[in-house]
Amino acid sequence: MTGEEVRKLTDEEIKVELKRMRAELYQLRTQSVTEKVEDVSRFGKVRKDIARMLGERTKRLAAKA
């Protein structure tokens, strides 16, 4: 997900996506312990997407204040 795509999301969509991405990251972590992860680069991609969404959410909250 690019920064442009994140900016197009509404506040509620960002909240839902954050929850989904955090669940995916948790799943990847547990999968790495119990079995082999096929795409190891997915860890970084998911973490960067989470950071983009958190950054956009923080920016919007600061703009409202």
N, C-alpha and C positions, 0 to 999 in steps of 0.2 A: 504494500500500500504506500503510495507516495504522499508527500506533504499536501499536494494539491487535492488529492482524494480525501484526505483527512479534513481539510478546511471546508469541503463541501458537505460534510456530515453535520447533522444537527447535534445538539447537546445530548439528547437521549440516545441517538445512534452511537455516539462516541462511548457513552456509558455501557451500552450493550456490547459493542465491539471490544472494549477493554476487558469486560468479563469473559468474553469468548477467547480472546488472545491469552489471557492469564491461565485459563483452563487448558488451552493448547500447550502452553509452556510447561505447566504442571504435568500434563500427559507425556510430553517429551522427556522430562526429567525422570519420571517413573519408568518409562520405557527404556531409558538408557541404563537403568539399574537392573531391570528384569530381563531385557533382551537387547538385541542389537538395533540401533537406530539406523535407518537407511540413509537419510539425508541429514548429516550432522550440521550443515550450514543453516538448517531451519532454526536452530537455537538463536543465532545472531539476528536472523530476519525477524523472528517473532519479538525479540527484545527491542529491536529498533522500531518496529511498528508500535509497540507499547509506549516507547519513549515519545514518538511523534504524537500519539493521541494524548498523552499526559501533558506534553508541552502546549498543544493547542487548547486543551481544557484550561490550563493555568492562564494562558494568554486571554482567553475569553472571560475568565473570572476577574482578572485584573482590569479588563476593559469595562466591566460592569461596575466595579468599585469606584 
